[in-house]
Amino acid sequence: MPKPKHHIIVCTNTRPPGHPKPSCGAQGSPQLLMAFNMKLMEAGIMPGEVLVTGSTCLGPCEQGPTVVIYPDGTWYTQVKEADVATIINEHIKGGKPAESLKPNSVWGG
């Protein structure tokens, strides 16, 4: 398999009911993971060119769902399913972070 150009990591961590700290999973991140995979296929991006991976807790739970894109290390917080196409078109295909989504180059930035 060739080296991927991008790696999209989606926090899908879910905490038990009643836990005082929020979680990305409870805020819809499993659907985000599926949406990234579907939109990449719809955009004609070849399998292996971009990897999409679910992850346990990435840290900024209060700002979730959180998505990180490597190799540049751009963090997107409060990502909604409607944002997936923007991230793919502007960041993955266009090569620049989607400024309308206020990305951070460092955690919590």
Secondary structure, DSSP 8 states (H G I E B T S, - for coil): ----SEEEEEE-----TT-SS--TGGGTHHHHHHHHHHHHHHTT--BTTEEEEEES--S-GGG-S-EEEETTTEEE-S--GGGHHHIIIIIIITSS--GGG--BSSTT-
